[in-house]
Amino acid sequence: MADKTKEQRLEYLKSIVSRLPDKPGSYQYYDKDGVIIYVGKAKNLKARVSSYFHTEVDRYKTKVLVSKIYDITYTVVNTEEDALLLENSLIKKYNPKYNVLLKDGKTYPSICITNELFPRVFKTRTINKKWGSYYGPYSHIGTMYTLLDLIKNLCHPRTCRMPITQEGIDRKKYSVCLDYHIKNCGGPCIGKMSREEYMKNIAQAKEILKGNTRKVLADLRKEMEELAEDLKFEEAETVKQKYLLISNYAAKSEVVSHTIDNIDVLSISSDESNAYINYIHVSNGSINQSFTFEYKKKIDESDSELLCLGIVEMRKRFESNSKEIIIPFEIDMEMAGVTFTIPQRGDKKTLLDLSEMNCKQYRFDRLKQAEKLNPEQKSVRLMKELQTALGMEKMPYHIECFDNSNISGTNPVAGCVVFKQLKPSKKDYRKYDIKTVEGANDYASMQEVVRRRYKRMIEEQQPLPDLIITDGGRGQMECVRKVVEDELNIHIPIAGLAKDNRHRTNELLFGFPPVVVGMKTNSELFHVLTRIQDEVHRYAISFHRDKRSKTALHSQLDDIKGIGKTTRDKLFQHFKTIARMKAASMEEIAEVIGKSKAALLAEALGIDNGSE
């Protein structure tokens, strides 16, 4: 019955698809409850929607989406650009389950210039366009405060929140605050500054926030020259100070090229579940806006599809009318009067590189933030990185590392440390006394330990590691491989951490014959691998030190039959050293351990017991 229902549903959907027009538009998918679960756009509605119902569709998430569709509606528009705009507005209106989710950075502040008689300028996180004009949002808070300081010093906007009216000014209803006395406000509330003069300053503030500093500088220079010609030198000096303020700000801002004006730059960086799109706007040769948006993927959207969505969203958000958009690759999108450029060199390529750098940095920062909240996520990421770097079929969840320790062949030992999910699993650590190797032979000692380790694991049917790391280069790797593959006939990937002439680990080796894996020594993953190496060093050396200590504590008394640990401890507690025991009389020794044991001790140490 269920299969029959499924067939009926698909037949109904395919009948709708067959009637779709070959025109641009937006389409909407509904679930069995009549709720919109996906909104899409297409240059050709029939071709795009029918692609979802092809039998060869192999993307899992797309199959899941199709299994939830019970009805389809569509809207035809004139151009692909209109289809994009319609798709964007419908996604915002209905927030469909399977569409990408825009995390639009509402937590970032903007700058507001109010619509009051004497407008105020301040930062805010609440957007209500009835109150005034908004500029931003600003992802870099330092940039926003720099702009606010510039506007404060240049334009002197009022900071009070009084609802000032012309009637109140005429009636002398208001009184000035401290800002007026320290020359941070012109005193419009008491008529010391006309509205015309105040609004002229506000107009300059708006131009600065738009990035049009060159226009403001040109206007100020012209005003300064006119005042100087009219011999109004004091007013000219005031204008000059404003001119210098903006000049200093412009000199510190990122100037791209004086030939580049009013263009948008976009780039994208994505992973399996998220996409990050950076937007940069360049006006008058300098960057006046840079922001990165995060999209949460719901199905397998391509970078090209997401970038198209991002272009529409950001141009609408920042009210851009740029006639040129710089992008990193070709996209299937057209916009009336807009040119898409993929630069290969020059200033525009520098801009694109800057956008891509911002995009990747934002992605990295978000990843770090997520990993702080969920440490397991970091381990999985690093294990995937290691899997990719080594070209392994399986993610290395279980890693084992070996090291030998001896001094000139004495007390030879070895240690094996076990890491699971890149974290030490100390209950699985193992210590080994070298039994079959004479003298200092690291290769033979390593082979003995590896043979004993994995032969026992096979016999006990324990899970074998996903990766073996040797503390050494090609020689160590080969001696381990001979045991693992040639003798035991098991396949475990083997890597080696090799050192340079200064005994510093400087490269990761893998494969047979071993080759150097391209990995930076200052990368996070390489640091994790060297921590595994340091841990096995520590473990093996600690075991060797303990064994040496036990050997050093061994005394002549331990070899005397009939003298046990308790008797030995009594003797050392009383006499302290073997030499004092030898110098003592039989009576003194007998008082401590008795006559019979004193006789045994005297015979073993050659003490004169006074008998003939």
C-alpha positions as CSV (number, residue, x, y, z in Angstrom):
1,M,0.0,0.0,0.0
2,A,2.8,2.4,0.9
3,D,4.6,1.7,-2.4
4,K,1.4,2.3,-4.3
5,T,0.9,5.7,-2.5
6,K,4.5,6.6,-3.3
7,E,4.0,5.8,-7.0
8,Q,0.8,7.8,-7.1
9,R,2.6,10.8,-5.4
10,L,5.4,10.7,-8.0
11,E,3.0,10.4,-10.9
12,Y,1.1,13.5,-9.6
13,L,4.4,15.4,-9.3
14,K,5.6,14.4,-12.7
15,S,2.3,15.5,-14.3
16,I,2.9,19.0,-12.7
17,V,6.5,19.0,-14.0
18,S,5.4,18.1,-17.5
19,R,3.2,21.3,-17.6
20,L,5.9,23.7,-16.3
21,P,7.0,26.5,-18.8
22,D,10.5,26.9,-20.2
23,K,10.8,30.3,-18.6
24,P,12.6,31.9,-15.6
25,G,10.9,31.8,-12.3
26,S,10.7,30.5,-8.7
27,Y,9.3,27.1,-7.6
28,Q,8.0,26.0,-4.2
29,Y,7.8,22.4,-2.8
30,Y,5.2,21.5,-0.2
31,D,5.0,18.6,2.2
32,K,2.0,16.5,3.0
33,D,0.7,19.1,5.5
34,G,0.8,21.9,2.8
35,V,3.9,23.6,4.3
36,I,6.6,25.0,2.0
37,I,9.7,23.0,2.6
38,Y,11.9,24.3,-0.3
39,V,12.0,27.4,-2.5
40,G,14.2,27.5,-5.6
41,K,14.9,29.6,-8.7
42,A,15.6,28.7,-12.3
43,K,16.5,30.2,-15.6
44,N,14.3,27.4,-17.1
45,L,11.6,26.1,-14.7
46,K,10.8,22.9,-16.5
47,A,14.5,21.8,-16.9
48,R,15.4,22.7,-13.3
49,V,12.5,21.1,-11.5
50,S,12.5,17.9,-13.7
51,S,16.1,17.3,-12.7
52,Y,15.0,16.5,-9.1
53,F,12.9,13.5,-10.4
54,H,15.6,11.9,-12.6
55,T,16.2,8.3,-11.6
56,E,20.0,8.8,-11.7
57,V,20.0,11.5,-8.9
58,D,22.5,10.1,-6.4
59,R,22.8,12.8,-3.8
60,Y,21.4,11.6,-0.6
61,K,20.0,14.9,0.7
62,T,18.3,15.5,-2.6
63,K,16.6,12.1,-2.4
64,V,15.4,12.9,1.1
65,L,14.0,16.2,-0.1
66,V,12.2,14.5,-3.0
67,S,10.7,11.9,-0.7
68,K,9.0,14.7,1.3
69,I,7.4,16.6,-1.7
70,Y,3.7,16.3,-2.1
71,D,2.9,19.4,-4.2
72,I,4.6,22.0,-6.4
73,T,3.7,25.6,-7.2
74,Y,5.7,28.1,-9.3
75,T,5.8,31.8,-10.2
76,V,7.0,32.9,-13.7
77,V,9.0,36.2,-13.9
78,N,10.7,38.1,-16.8
79,T,14.4,37.7,-16.0
80,E,16.7,35.4,-14.0
81,E,17.5,38.4,-11.8
82,D,13.8,38.7,-10.8
83,A,13.8,35.0,-10.1
84,L,16.7,35.4,-7.7
85,L,15.0,38.3,-5.9
86,L,11.8,36.4,-5.6
87,E,13.5,33.3,-4.3
88,N,15.4,35.5,-1.7
89,S,12.2,37.1,-0.4
90,L,10.2,33.8,-0.3
91,I,13.0,32.1,1.7
92,K,13.0,35.0,4.2
93,K,9.2,34.9,4.4
94,Y,8.7,31.1,4.9
95,N,12.1,29.9,6.2
96,P,11.7,26.5,4.4
97,K,13.2,23.5,6.1
98,Y,15.5,22.4,3.3
99,N,16.7,25.8,2.1
100,V,20.0,27.2,3.3
101,L,19.7,29.1,6.5
102,L,21.3,32.6,6.5
103,K,22.9,33.4,9.8
104,D,22.8,37.1,9.0
105,G,24.9,38.5,11.7
106,K,22.2,40.4,13.6
107,T,24.5,40.5,16.6
108,Y,26.8,42.9,14.8
109,P,26.3,46.6,15.4
110,S,25.4,49.3,12.8
111,I,25.6,53.1,12.9
112,C,22.3,55.0,12.9
113,I,21.7,58.6,11.8
114,T,18.2,59.5,13.1
115,N,15.5,61.3,11.3
116,E,15.1,64.0,14.0
117,L,15.2,67.7,13.6
118,F,18.8,67.6,14.8
119,P,19.9,64.0,14.0
120,R,21.9,62.0,16.4
121,V,24.7,59.5,15.4
122,F,25.2,56.3,17.4
123,K,25.9,52.6,17.3
124,T,23.0,50.2,17.6
125,R,22.1,46.5,17.2
126,T,18.4,47.2,16.6
127,I,17.3,48.1,13.0
128,N,14.1,50.1,12.5
129,K,14.2,52.2,9.4
130,K,11.5,54.4,10.7
131,W,14.0,55.9,13.1
132,G,16.6,56.8,10.5
133,S,19.4,55.7,8.1
134,Y,21.6,52.7,9.0
135,Y,25.1,52.0,7.9
136,G,26.8,48.6,8.4
137,P,26.6,46.1,10.0
138,Y,30.3,46.2,11.1
139,S,31.9,42.9,11.7
140,H,35.1,44.7,12.7
141,I,34.1,46.7,15.8
142,G,37.3,48.8,15.7
143,T,36.5,50.2,12.3
144,M,33.0,51.3,13.6
145,Y,34.5,53.1,16.6
146,T,37.1,54.8,14.4
147,L,34.3,56.1,12.2
148,L,32.3,57.3,15.2
149,D,35.3,59.1,16.6
150,L,36.0,60.7,13.3
151,I,32.4,61.9,13.0
152,K,32.4,63.1,16.6
153,N,35.5,65.2,16.1
154,L,34.6,66.4,12.6
155,C,30.8,67.0,12.7
156,H,30.1,67.4,16.4
157,P,26.7,65.7,16.4
158,R,24.7,66.1,19.6
159,T,24.8,63.2,22.1
160,C,21.8,64.1,24.2
161,R,18.5,62.2,23.7
162,M,16.2,65.1,24.2
163,P,13.4,65.3,21.5
164,I,14.4,68.8,20.3
165,T,11.8,70.9,18.5
166,Q,12.0,74.3,16.8
167,E,9.2,75.5,19.1
168,G,11.2,74.4,22.2
169,I,14.3,76.3,20.9
170,D,12.3,79.4,20.3
171,R,10.8,79.2,23.8
172,K,14.3,78.7,25.3
173,K,13.1,75.4,26.8
174,Y,16.5,73.7,26.7
175,S,19.9,74.3,28.3
176,V,23.3,73.2,27.1
177,C,25.2,70.3,28.5
178,L,28.9,69.6,29.1
179,D,29.6,68.7,25.5
180,Y,28.9,72.3,24.5
181,H,31.3,73.7,27.0
182,I,34.1,71.4,25.8
183,K,33.4,72.2,22.2
184,N,32.0,68.7,21.2
185,C,28.6,70.2,20.3
186,G,27.6,73.4,18.6
187,G,24.6,74.0,20.9
188,P,21.7,73.7,18.4
189,C,19.3,73.2,21.3
190,I,19.8,76.9,22.3
191,G,20.1,78.3,18.8
192,K,23.9,78.7,18.9
193,M,24.1,76.5,15.7
194,S,21.5,76.8,12.9
195,R,19.8,73.7,11.5
196,E,21.2,74.4,8.1
197,E,24.8,74.3,9.4
198,Y,24.1,71.3,11.6
199,M,22.6,69.4,8.6
200,K,25.6,70.3,6.5
201,N,27.7,68.4,9.1
202,I,25.3,65.5,9.1
203,A,25.6,65.3,5.3
204,Q,29.3,65.1,5.6
205,A,28.9,62.3,8.1
206,K,26.7,60.3,5.7
207,E,29.2,60.7,2.9
208,I,32.0,59.4,5.2
209,L,29.9,56.4,6.2
210,K,29.3,55.7,2.5
211,G,33.1,55.8,1.9
212,N,33.0,59.0,-0.1
213,T,35.9,60.6,1.7
214,R,37.3,62.1,-1.5
215,K,34.1,64.0,-2.2
216,V,34.1,65.4,1.4
217,L,37.8,66.4,1.0
218,A,37.1,68.1,-2.3
219,D,34.1,70.1,-0.8
220,L,36.2,71.1,2.3
221,R,39.1,72.2,0.2
222,K,36.9,74.3,-2.0
223,E,35.2,75.9,1.1
224,M,38.6,76.6,2.7
225,E,39.9,78.3,-0.5
226,E,36.8,80.5,-0.7
227,L,37.0,81.5,2.9
228,A,40.7,82.4,2.5
229,E,39.9,84.5,-0.6
230,D,37.3,86.4,1.5
231,L,40.0,86.9,4.2
232,K,38.0,84.8,6.7
233,F,41.1,83.2,8.0
234,E,39.7,81.9,11.3
235,E,36.8,80.1,9.6
236,A,39.3,78.8,7.0
237,E,41.5,77.4,9.8
238,T,38.5,75.5,11.3
239,V,37.7,74.0,7.9
240,K,41.4,73.1,7.5
241,Q,41.4,71.2,10.7
242,K,38.4,69.2,9.4
243,Y,40.2,68.6,6.2
244,L,43.3,67.2,8.0
245,L,41.1,64.9,10.2
246,I,39.6,63.3,7.1
247,S,42.9,63.2,5.3
248,N,44.5,61.3,8.2
249,Y,41.6,58.9,8.3
250,A,41.7,58.3,4.5
251,A,45.5,57.7,4.7
252,K,45.0,54.9,7.3
253,S,42.1,53.3,5.4
254,E,42.8,50.5,2.9
255,V,43.3,52.3,-0.4
256,V,43.1,49.8,-3.3
257,S,43.4,52.0,-6.4
258,H,42.3,55.4,-7.3
259,T,41.0,54.1,-10.6
260,I,38.6,51.6,-8.9
261,D,35.2,53.0,-7.9
262,N,31.9,51.5,-6.9
263,I,32.4,47.8,-7.3
264,D,31.4,44.7,-5.3
265,V,33.7,41.8,-4.5
266,L,32.5,38.4,-3.3
267,S,34.1,35.1,-2.5
268,I,33.0,31.9,-0.9
269,S,34.5,29.1,1.3
270,S,32.5,26.1,2.2
271,D,32.5,22.7,3.8
272,E,30.0,19.9,4.1
273,S,27.5,21.7,6.3
274,N,28.3,25.5,6.0
275,A,29.2,28.1,3.5
276,Y,30.8,31.5,4.2
277,I,30.5,34.4,1.7
278,N,32.6,37.5,2.1
279,Y,31.4,40.8,0.6
280,I,33.6,43.8,0.1
281,H,32.4,47.1,-1.4
282,V,35.0,49.5,-2.9
283,S,34.1,53.2,-3.3
284,N,36.4,56.0,-4.4
285,G,39.4,53.6,-4.5
286,S,39.1,52.4,-0.9
287,I,37.2,49.6,1.0
288,N,34.3,51.1,2.9
289,Q,32.5,47.8,3.8
290,S,33.5,44.3,4.4
291,F,31.3,41.6,5.9
292,T,31.1,37.8,5.9
293,F,27.8,35.9,6.0
294,E,27.3,32.3,7.1
295,Y,24.9,30.0,5.4
296,K,23.8,26.7,6.9
297,K,23.4,24.1,4.2
298,K,20.3,21.9,4.1
299,I,20.8,20.0,0.9
300,D,23.8,19.6,-1.4
301,E,23.9,23.2,-2.7
302,S,26.9,24.0,-4.9
303,D,29.2,27.0,-4.3
304,S,27.9,28.5,-7.5
305,E,24.3,28.4,-6.3
306,L,25.1,29.8,-2.9
307,L,27.2,32.6,-4.4
308,C,24.3,33.6,-6.6
309,L,22.1,33.8,-3.5
310,G,24.7,35.7,-1.6
311,I,25.1,38.3,-4.4
312,V,21.4,39.1,-4.3
313,E,21.2,39.1,-0.5
314,M,24.2,41.4,0.1
315,R,23.5,43.9,-2.7
316,K,20.0,44.2,-1.2
317,R,21.3,44.4,2.4
318,F,23.9,47.1,1.6
319,E,21.8,48.8,-1.0
320,S,24.6,48.5,-3.6
321,N,24.1,49.7,-7.2
322,S,27.6,48.7,-8.4
323,K,27.8,48.0,-12.1
324,E,30.7,45.5,-11.7
325,I,31.0,42.5,-9.4
326,I,34.3,40.7,-8.9
327,I,33.9,36.9,-8.3
328,P,36.3,33.9,-8.1
329,F,34.7,31.7,-10.7
330,E,32.0,31.7,-13.4
331,I,28.4,31.5,-12.2
332,D,25.1,30.8,-14.1
333,M,23.6,34.3,-13.4
334,E,22.9,37.4,-15.3
335,M,21.9,40.9,-13.9
336,A,20.7,43.8,-16.0
337,G,23.5,46.4,-16.5
338,V,26.0,44.4,-14.3
339,T,29.3,43.0,-15.4
340,F,30.8,39.9,-13.7
341,T,34.6,39.9,-13.6
342,I,37.0,37.1,-12.8
343,P,40.4,38.9,-12.4
344,Q,43.7,37.1,-13.1
345,R,46.1,39.9,-12.1
346,G,46.3,43.5,-11.0
347,D,44.4,45.5,-8.4
348,K,41.1,43.6,-8.9
349,K,42.9,40.3,-8.3
350,T,44.4,41.8,-5.1
351,L,40.9,42.7,-4.0
352,L,39.6,39.2,-4.7
353,D,42.5,37.7,-2.8
354,L,41.7,40.0,0.2
355,S,38.1,38.9,0.1
356,E,39.1,35.2,0.0
357,M,41.5,35.7,2.9
358,N,38.7,37.3,5.0
359,C,36.4,34.5,4.1
360,K,38.8,31.7,5.1
361,Q,39.7,33.5,8.3
362,Y,36.0,33.9,9.3
363,R,35.5,30.2,8.6
364,F,38.5,29.3,10.7
365,D,37.3,31.6,13.6
366,R,33.8,30.0,13.5
367,L,35.4,26.5,13.5
368,K,37.5,27.4,16.6
369,Q,34.5,28.8,18.3
370,A,32.5,25.6,17.6
371,E,35.4,23.4,18.8
372,K,35.6,25.2,22.1
373,L,31.9,24.4,22.7
374,N,32.4,20.8,21.4
375,P,36.0,19.5,21.8
376,E,35.1,16.2,20.0
377,Q,34.6,18.2,16.8
378,K,38.2,19.3,16.8
379,S,39.5,15.7,17.2
380,V,37.3,14.6,14.3
381,R,38.5,17.4,12.1
382,L,42.2,16.6,12.8
383,M,41.7,12.9,12.2
384,K,40.1,13.7,8.9
385,E,43.0,16.0,8.0
386,L,45.4,13.2,8.9
387,Q,43.4,10.7,6.8
388,T,43.5,13.1,3.8
389,A,47.2,13.9,4.2
390,L,48.1,10.2,4.3
391,G,45.5,9.1,1.7
392,M,44.1,6.5,4.1
393,E,40.9,4.6,3.5
394,K,39.8,4.8,7.1
395,M,39.9,7.6,9.6
396,P,42.8,7.0,12.1
397,Y,40.7,6.7,15.3
398,H,43.2,4.3,17.0
399,I,46.9,5.2,16.8
400,E,49.8,3.4,18.4
401,C,53.4,4.6,18.8
402,F,56.5,2.7,20.0
403,D,59.9,3.8,21.4
404,N,63.0,2.0,22.8
405,S,65.1,3.1,25.8
406,N,68.5,1.8,27.0
407,I,71.9,3.0,28.0
408,S,74.8,1.3,26.1
409,G,72.6,-1.8,25.9
410,T,71.9,-2.1,29.6
411,N,68.4,-2.5,31.0
412,P,66.8,-2.4,27.5
413,V,63.0,-1.6,27.5
414,A,60.3,-0.3,25.2
415,G,57.0,1.4,25.5
416,C,53.8,1.5,23.5
417,V,51.4,4.4,23.9
418,V,47.8,4.3,22.5
419,F,45.8,7.3,21.3
420,K,42.1,7.1,20.6
421,Q,40.5,10.0,18.9
422,L,43.9,11.8,19.3
423,K,43.7,11.5,23.1
424,P,45.9,9.3,25.2
425,S,44.2,6.1,26.3
426,K,46.5,5.4,29.3
427,K,44.8,2.1,30.3
428,D,46.0,0.7,27.0
429,Y,49.7,1.7,27.4
430,R,52.1,-1.2,27.6
431,K,55.7,-1.6,28.9
432,Y,58.1,-4.2,27.5
433,D,61.3,-5.7,28.9
434,I,63.5,-6.7,25.9
435,K,64.1,-10.4,26.2
436,T,65.7,-11.7,23.0
437,V,68.1,-8.9,22.0
438,E,71.7,-8.6,23.3
439,G,73.2,-5.2,23.5
440,A,72.0,-1.9,21.9
441,N,70.1,-2.9,18.8
442,D,67.2,-0.5,18.3
443,Y,65.9,-2.2,15.1
444,A,65.9,-5.7,16.6
445,S,64.4,-4.4,19.9
446,M,61.6,-2.7,17.9
447,Q,60.8,-5.8,16.0
448,E,60.6,-7.9,19.1
449,V,58.1,-5.5,20.8
450,V,56.0,-5.1,17.7
451,R,55.9,-8.9,17.2
452,R,54.9,-9.5,20.8
453,R,52.3,-6.7,20.7
454,Y,50.4,-7.7,17.6
455,K,50.8,-11.4,17.9
456,R,49.0,-11.2,21.2
457,M,46.3,-8.9,19.9
458,I,45.6,-11.3,17.1
459,E,45.5,-14.3,19.4
460,E,43.1,-12.4,21.8
461,Q,41.1,-11.0,18.9
462,Q,41.6,-7.5,20.0
463,P,40.9,-4.6,17.5
464,L,44.1,-3.6,15.7
465,P,45.2,0.0,15.4
466,D,44.3,2.1,12.4
467,L,47.8,3.6,12.2
468,I,51.2,2.9,13.6
469,I,53.6,5.8,14.2
470,T,57.3,5.0,14.6
471,D,59.7,7.3,16.4
472,G,62.2,7.4,13.5
473,G,62.6,7.5,9.8
474,R,62.8,5.0,7.0
475,G,64.8,2.4,8.9
476,Q,62.4,2.1,11.8
477,M,59.4,2.0,9.4
478,E,60.9,-0.8,7.4
479,C,61.7,-3.0,10.4
480,V,58.1,-2.5,11.7
481,R,56.7,-3.3,8.2
482,K,58.7,-6.6,8.0
483,V,57.1,-7.8,11.2
484,V,53.5,-6.5,10.6
485,E,53.2,-7.4,6.9
486,D,55.7,-10.1,6.1
487,E,55.6,-12.1,9.4
488,L,52.1,-11.5,10.8
489,N,50.5,-11.0,7.4
490,I,48.3,-8.0,8.6
491,H,47.9,-4.6,7.0
492,I,48.2,-1.6,9.3
493,P,49.3,1.8,7.7
494,I,52.7,2.8,9.1
495,A,54.0,6.4,9.4
496,G,57.3,7.7,10.7
497,L,58.4,10.9,12.4
498,A,62.0,11.7,11.4
499,K,64.4,14.2,13.0
500,D,66.9,16.6,11.5
501,N,70.6,17.0,12.4
502,R,69.7,19.0,15.5
503,H,67.5,16.2,16.7
504,R,64.3,18.1,16.0
505,T,61.3,16.3,14.4
506,N,60.9,18.0,11.0
507,E,59.0,15.6,8.7
508,L,56.3,13.0,8.5
509,L,57.0,9.9,6.3
510,F,54.4,7.5,4.9
511,G,54.1,4.7,2.4
512,F,56.6,2.1,1.0
513,P,59.0,3.2,-0.1
514,P,58.5,6.1,2.4
515,V,57.9,9.6,1.1
516,V,57.7,12.9,2.9
517,V,54.1,14.0,3.5
518,G,53.6,17.7,2.6
519,M,52.7,19.1,6.1
520,K,53.9,22.3,7.7
521,T,55.8,21.7,10.9
522,N,54.0,24.6,12.5
523,S,50.5,23.2,11.6
524,E,48.1,22.1,14.3
525,L,48.1,18.5,13.1
526,F,51.9,18.3,13.1
527,H,52.0,19.5,16.7
528,V,49.5,16.8,17.6
529,L,51.7,14.1,16.1
530,T,54.8,15.4,17.8
531,R,52.9,15.3,21.1
532,I,52.3,11.6,20.5
533,Q,56.0,11.2,19.9
534,D,56.9,13.2,23.1
535,E,54.4,11.0,25.1
536,V,56.0,7.7,24.0
537,H,59.5,9.2,24.7
538,R,58.3,10.1,28.2
539,Y,56.7,6.7,28.8
540,A,59.7,4.6,27.6
541,I,62.2,6.7,29.5
542,S,60.2,6.6,32.7
543,F,60.0,2.9,32.5
544,H,63.8,2.6,31.9
545,R,64.5,5.0,34.8
546,D,62.4,2.9,37.1
547,K,64.2,-0.3,36.0
548,R,67.6,1.3,36.6
549,S,66.6,2.4,40.0
550,K,65.5,-1.1,41.0
551,T,68.9,-2.4,39.8
552,A,70.8,0.2,41.7
553,L,68.9,-0.6,44.9
554,H,69.9,-4.3,44.6
555,S,72.4,-5.2,47.3
556,Q,74.5,-8.2,48.4
557,L,71.9,-9.1,51.0
558,D,69.4,-9.9,48.2
559,D,71.5,-12.8,47.1
560,I,71.9,-14.4,50.6
561,K,69.6,-17.4,51.0
562,G,67.7,-17.2,54.2
563,I,67.9,-13.4,54.4
564,G,64.5,-12.0,53.3
565,K,63.2,-8.5,52.8
566,T,62.2,-8.0,56.4
567,T,65.6,-9.0,57.7
568,R,67.4,-6.9,55.1
569,D,65.3,-3.8,56.1
570,K,66.2,-4.3,59.8
571,L,69.9,-4.5,59.0
572,F,69.9,-1.4,56.8
573,Q,67.8,0.5,59.4
574,H,70.3,-0.3,62.1
575,F,73.7,-0.3,60.3
576,K,72.9,1.9,57.3
577,T,75.6,0.4,55.1
578,I,77.2,-3.0,54.2
579,A,80.6,-1.7,55.4
580,R,79.2,-1.1,58.9
581,M,77.8,-4.6,58.9
582,K,81.2,-6.0,58.1
583,A,82.8,-4.0,60.9
584,A,80.3,-5.0,63.5
585,S,80.7,-7.9,65.9
586,M,78.5,-11.0,65.8
587,E,76.9,-10.0,69.1
588,E,75.8,-6.7,67.6
589,I,74.3,-8.4,64.5
590,A,72.7,-11.1,66.6
591,E,70.9,-8.5,68.7
592,V,69.3,-7.2,65.5
593,I,68.4,-10.4,63.6
594,G,69.1,-13.3,65.9
595,K,72.0,-15.8,66.1
596,S,71.0,-18.2,63.2
597,K,70.6,-15.4,60.6
598,A,73.6,-13.6,62.0
599,A,75.7,-16.7,61.2
600,L,74.3,-16.8,57.6
601,L,75.2,-13.1,57.2
602,A,78.7,-13.6,58.6
603,E,79.4,-16.5,56.2
604,A,78.1,-14.5,53.2
605,L,79.9,-11.3,54.0
606,G,83.1,-12.9,55.4
607,I,82.6,-11.5,58.9
608,D,84.7,-13.0,61.7
609,N,82.2,-14.8,63.9
610,G,84.9,-15.6,66.6
611,S,84.8,-19.4,66.1
612,E,87.9,-21.5,65.7
